[in-house]
Amino acid sequence: MALKQYLVQKLEQRLSPQQIQLMKLLQVPTMELDQRIKQEIEENPALEEGADKDEDDFGNDDDFDDDYDNDEPEFDISEYIDEDGSDYKTKANNNSKDEEERVIPLSGEQTFQEMLAQQLHLLYLDDQQFMIADTIIGNLDESGYLNREIEALVDDLAFSANILTTEAEVEEVLRVIQDLDPAGVGARDLQECLLIQIRRKQNGDITRFTAKKILEDFFEEFTKKHYDKISKKLEIEDEDLKEAVDEILKLNPKPGGSMKESSKNYQQIIPDFQINEFEGRLELSINGRNAPELKVSREYEQMLRSYAEGAKKSKSEKEALTFVKQKLDGAKWFIDAIKQRQNTLLTTMDAIMNYQREYFLSGDETKLKPMILKDIAEIVGLDISTVSRVANSKYVQTGYGVFSLKYFFSESLSTDTGEEVSTREVKKILSEAIEGEKKRRPLTDEKLAELLKEKGYNIARRTVAKYREQLNIPVARLRKEL
């Protein structure tokens, strides 16, 4: 097949750089917006913080020039333009301007493996035992478990470290590691992990002895919550069994992850909006950080005017003029994008507030109406993707707490009377029913479906199971308590 060249005319819709910039700013939360503005000010000297003043506040242009000449040093364009006019570049950037830079942060926290290695130096171990212990620690997973067979560790030591050892010696060193902190590390399964911890805490206590007996002999029955079988075989009362089970529940099933949880950084949430209620009237306000005072540098405006009116049109003068124009245009585009972002946020949040007016007045979760992105997009006259960007990572402060904007979006569900209600209302009823159930006989999904049908919600059992999983509520068997 021969190759041919031909001309084709077609119409395409492409986003301008300003529109791309606005789309990126829309999905940025308040905390990141401050950093984004600071970055733009650093990269664009024509952009400044502060309210933009009228020319009358500065006087005429001559007075401004005199004050500038007396107080500030003269601007040297040579700092921005290469005098030698070289065409080559000393730095190349192959990334697109629209490409977002994503940096993977490096953790500076101490891992539990490093803490275990430090404890090894306090023990009386010979060189071979120390190498075995170091190999075992290196094979622990993030939860603190040893998921490899002892035989595989013996082979690793022989091939990688040229250490000839036996399974019995590795087992002996493993027991040494299991005596280290945090308690439970080095276990090969959950049962062994819990037993290591309960043995340390026993100290002759009868309740902890019962807990150890349950873990040793009736672990499978314990995991399936067959408490009746355990109490009959151990010949103990339900109250004694309950105390022993409570003691087991205090143990840590992931000892290696305990340090990770304690060192976790919790992000502080700063609400983007605030809704206040005054005598049945709602008032919406936006966080002041979303409406920063930015202005175009008057020095750069004066510079552009002087270069444009100048008689010289050399190569360096033209390059300087182009540079100043680009920076001024970039500053104006950024200021306009910030203003459009503020208006879009306010318009969208106002539509959400009016749509969910009954909830914001009462705080009753059952008053939430079914609402999807399309409903708000049709009200404000924006695209669904734009509304999605606004709702992403944004929070609103109300008289009933701080909520994510995504919290107010939910699907609809029809009742017996044909009324459209939010699925969040059904989830609220489910959670309340499970909280009020008898823990010795928790409600199954079939019972929950029957309960909802009595209230007028025709929901299948598998739908109830889906909503229960979304609420992170386990099945009835795992909710059983003594």
N, C-alpha and C positions, 0 to 999 in steps of 0.2 A: 504494500500500500504506500503510495507516494505521499510525501509531506507537502502540505499546502499552507500558504499564508493568506489570511483574509481579515478584513476589518469588520468589527461588530460594534454597534452602538447599543448600550444598555444603561438603564437607570438604576443606581444603587443608593441606598441610604447609609451614610457613614457618619459616625459621631465626630464632632470637631474636638480639638484638644480641650476646649473649655468645657464641653459636655462630659468628656471623660474625667476631667478634674472634679467636676461637680458630683458625678456618680461615686467617685472614690471618697469624697468628703462626706457624702450622705451616710455611708455605712460606718463612719468613724465615730466612736463614742466620745463623750466629753473629755475623759482623761487623755485619750490619744490626740484629741484636737489641739490641746495646748502644745504638745510636742510637734505636731505637724506645722503649726503656725511658727514656732520657734525655728524649725528647720527651714521654712520658706524665707523667714527674715534673714537667716544666716546666708542663704544662697542668693538672695536678691537684695542688693543694697538699696534699691529704689523703694522698698517696702519698709514702713516704720510703724511702730505701735503708737497709739494715742489718737485723740479725736482730730479730725481734719478741720482746720480753721479757714475762715474766709480770708480773702486778700486784704480786706479792710483791717483785719486784726494785725496784719503785718505792715500796713502802710503801703506806699507805692513801691514799684520795683526798684527804684534807685535807692530808697532807704534800706530795702532788704539787701541789696548788693553791698552797700556801705557797711552795714552791720556784719554781714557775712565776711567781708574782706578784713575787718578789724578784729573779729573775734576768732575766726577759724582759719586754719592754714589753707592756702590755695590748692584746689583740686588738681592732682597730677594724673592726666589720662594715661601717662606712660606706664602706670602701675597695672593697667588693664590691657594695653596693646603692646605687642612685641615691636620694638623699634627696628630690628633687622629685617622684618618682613619675611621671615622664613616660612616656607610652605609646609614643612614637616611638623609633626607633633611629637612631643616627648611623652605623651600619655594617650593610650587608646581605650575607649569605652565601647564595648560591643553589645551592651545591654540596651534594650529599648527604653524610651522615656516612660512608657506606660507600664513597664514591668515593675512589680512591687518587690522590694528587697526584703527577703526573709532570712533572718539570722537565727541560727540555732544556739540558744544560750547554753553555756557550760556550767554545770553545777559545781559549787565549791564546798558542798557539805560532805562530811565524812560518812562513808557507807558503813554498813554493819560488818562487811567483810574486813574493812580496814580496822575497825574497832576490835574484831576478833583477833586479827594479826597482832595488834598491840598487846593483847592479853597473853598471847603465846610466849612473848619474851619474859613474862613473869613466872612461867612454869619451868620446872626442872625436866627438860627434854634433851635427849642427845640429838646429834645432827640428823640421823636418819628419821627419828620420830618427828623432828621439827619439819623436815621436808614432806613427810606424809601428812602432817596436820595442815601445812600450807596448801598442799594439793587438794585436800578435802574442802578447805574453806573456799578455794577457788572454784569448786564445783557446786557450791550452794546456790540455789536460785534466789530471786529477789524476796521470796517469802521466808527464806531460811531453811528450806528443805533440801535434803540430799536425794536427788532423783536418779542417781547412777548406782549401778550394782557395785558391790565391794570387789568382785572379780575384775570388773572393768578398771577400777582404780589401781589394782595391783598391776595390770598390764600397762597402764599409763605410766606408772612409776618406773617400770622396767624399761620401757622404750624411750621415754622422754628424759628421765633423770638418772637412768642407769642404776636404779635402786632395786635390789632383789628383796622382796618382802613376802609375807604371807597374808592371807585373809584374816587370820586371827590377830596379827599385829595391827592391821588397819582397823579392825573392829575395836581393839583396845584404845588406839589413838582417837577413834571416833567418840568413844565414851568420854574421853578427856575433853573433847570439844563440846560435847553436850552438857558439860558442867560449867561452861562459860556463860557469860551474859550477852544478850538477853536470853532468859530461860526458854528452852524449847528449840533453839537452833541446832541443826545437825540431825534432826529427826527425818525418818524416811517416809513417814505418812502422818496423817492427822492424829491417829490414836497414840502413836509414840510421842508426838509433840505434846499432847495434853498430859500424858503420863509423866513425862519429864518435869513438867511444871507442877503437877499435883504432888509428886513425891518430894519436891523441895519444900512445899508448904505444909506437909502433913503434921509433923511435930506432935504426934500422939492424939490429934483431934479426931473424934469419932466420926464427925460429919465428913471430913476430908478422907478418912479411911474408907467410908462408904462410897464416896465419889471415886476413889482409886479402884475399888472393887468393881464398880459399874463400868469404868473404862477398860479394865482388864478382861472381865468375863462377859459383859453384856453391852459391848460397844455397838453392835449392829442393832440391838433392840433400842438402845438409846437414840441412835440416829433416826430411827423410824418412829420414835416417840411411843413405843409400846410399853408404857409405864406400868400397866397392870401386870404384865409378865415379870418385869423386874422386881416389883414389890412382892410378888408371890414367891419368886425363887430366893430372894434375899430375906424374906420373912420380916419385912419392916413396914411401919405405918406410912401412910401417904405423906404425912407431915415431915417425917424423916427423909423420905425420898425427895420431897420438894426442896429441902435444905441442901441435900447432896447435889441435886441438879443445878440449883442456883450457884453452888460453889464451882461446878464445871463451867457454867456459862460465864464466869468471871475470867476464865483462862483466855489466853491470846492464841487464836488459831494460826496467825501469821506473825511470828515473832520477828522475822526479818523486816517486815513492812512497818513495824512500829516506829522505827527511827525515821523512815521515809515520811510517815504521817506527821510526826512531831516537827520535822523540818520543812513541812510544806508551807509555801507562801500563800496567804489568803489575800485575794485581791479586794481592795476596798471599792465599794460601789458608790458612785456619785450620780444621783438622779439627774437626768437630762430635763425633766419636766416636774412641775409641782401643781397639784390640783387642790384647791381649797374650797370649802363649802360654807356659804354665808346665807343663812335663812332660806334654804332651798335653792340657792343660786350658786352655780359652779364657776370658779375663776381659774383660768389656766395661765401659767407663767412658765417661761423657759429659763433654764440655768444661764446666768450671765456669762459663763465661759463660752457658751455657744454663740454669743454675740459680741465678740471682742472689738475694740476700737482700733481700726487699722487705717492708715492713710498712705498716700503716695508722697515720696520725699520731694519737697519743694526745691531742694538743691539740685536734684536730677532734672526737674522741670526747667529750672533756670539754665542748666547745662545744655539741655536739648535746644532751648531757644537760642542760646548763644552760638552753638554749632550750626544750627539751621540758618541763622542770619549771617554767619561768617562768610567772608569772600573766598577763603581758601577751600579748595576742593581736592586736596591731595589724598593719596591712598589712606594715610593714617587718619586724616580728618573724616573720611567717609566711613572707615571702620569704627571710629569712635562714635559717630552719629548713629550707626546701625546698632552698636552695643547699647547705647543709652536708650534708644527706642525699644529694643527688645526687653530691657529691664523694666521700663515704664509700662509697656503693654502687659508684661507678666504680672506686675504689681496690681494693675487695674483688673485683670482677669481674676486674680486670686481674691481680691476684695469683693468683686461681684459674685464669685462662687460662694464665699462665706455668707453673703446676704441672701442669695438664693437658697442656700442650705437652711438658714434660719427660717425663712418664709415657708419652705417645704415642710420642715419639722413642725412648725406651729400649725399649719393647715391640716396636716395629717393627724396630729395629736388632737386637734379640736374636733375633727370628724369622729375619732375613736371615742372621745369624751361624750359627745352628744349621742352616739350610737349606744353606748353603755351607760347612759345617764342614770338609770335606776340603780345600777350597782354602785356608782360613785356617790350617790346620795345615801344609800343604806349600808353598803359594805357587805351585803348578803350575797354569797357566791351563787346562790340559786337564781339571783336576778340577772345573771350574765346571759345575754342573748347570743345565739349562734352567730358567729361573725367570721368571715374569711377575708383574705386579702382583696379579692375581687369586689366585695361590698364597699370597702373603703376607697378603692381605686376609682369606682364609679362615682362616688360622692365628691372626691377632690379633683377628679378629672385628670388623674395621673396614671401611668402605666403600673401594672401589678409588680413588676420588678423594682420600680422606684419605691413603692409602699413597702416592699420586702426589705429594701435597704434601710429605710427609715426605722422599721421595727427591729432590725438586727442590732443586738447589743445596746439597746436603749432602755432606760428605766424611768419610771414615773413615781413620784412620792405622793401618797394620798394620806388621808386621815386614818387609814386602816393598814398602812404599811407601805413598803417599797416593792413594786412589782415590775417585772419585765414586760415590755409591750406585747411580746408573744403570748403572755399569759391570757390576754383578753381575746385571742383568736381561738375559735373552736368550731367543730362541725355541728350540724343540726341533727335532731332526732325527733321523730313524730310520736305523739302520744295517742291514746285511744280516741281522744276528741279531735285529732287532726292538728293539734297545736304544735308548732315548731319550738323545741327547747334545745338548749346547749348540752352537749355531751358532758361538759364540766359539771352540770347540775346532777346528772346521773352518777358521775364519779363521786361527787360529794355525798350523795345518799348511800353509795356503796361503802365509802370509808366510815361514815357514821354507823352503818349497820354492823360493820366488822368490829369497830371499837366497842359497841355495846353488846356484842355476842358473849355467850358463856364460853370461857376459855377451855373448859373441860370438854365441851361439845361445840366446836366452832362450826359456823355455817358453811356448807359446801356451795359450789357454784350453782348447783340446781336449786338449792334453797334461796340463794340470793336472787336468782332469776325469777322465782316465784314471788319473792318479796317485792321486786320491782314491778311485776305484772299487777300485783294488788294495788300499787300506787299509780297504775295507768301507763307504765312503760313496757311495751312489748319488745323484749330483748331476748335473744337466744342465749343459751348457756355458754357457747363459745365466745360470744360477744362480751359476756360478763367476765369470762376468763381473760380476754384481751384487755379490758379496762382495769381488771385487778392487777395484771402484770405491769401496765403503765403506771399504776400507783405504787409499784414495788412491794406488793402485798403477797406473801407466799400462799400456797394452797392450804386448805383447811387442816390437813394432817400435820403440817409443819407449824401451824398456829396453836396447836393443842398445848395447854398448860395444866399443871396440877392445881 
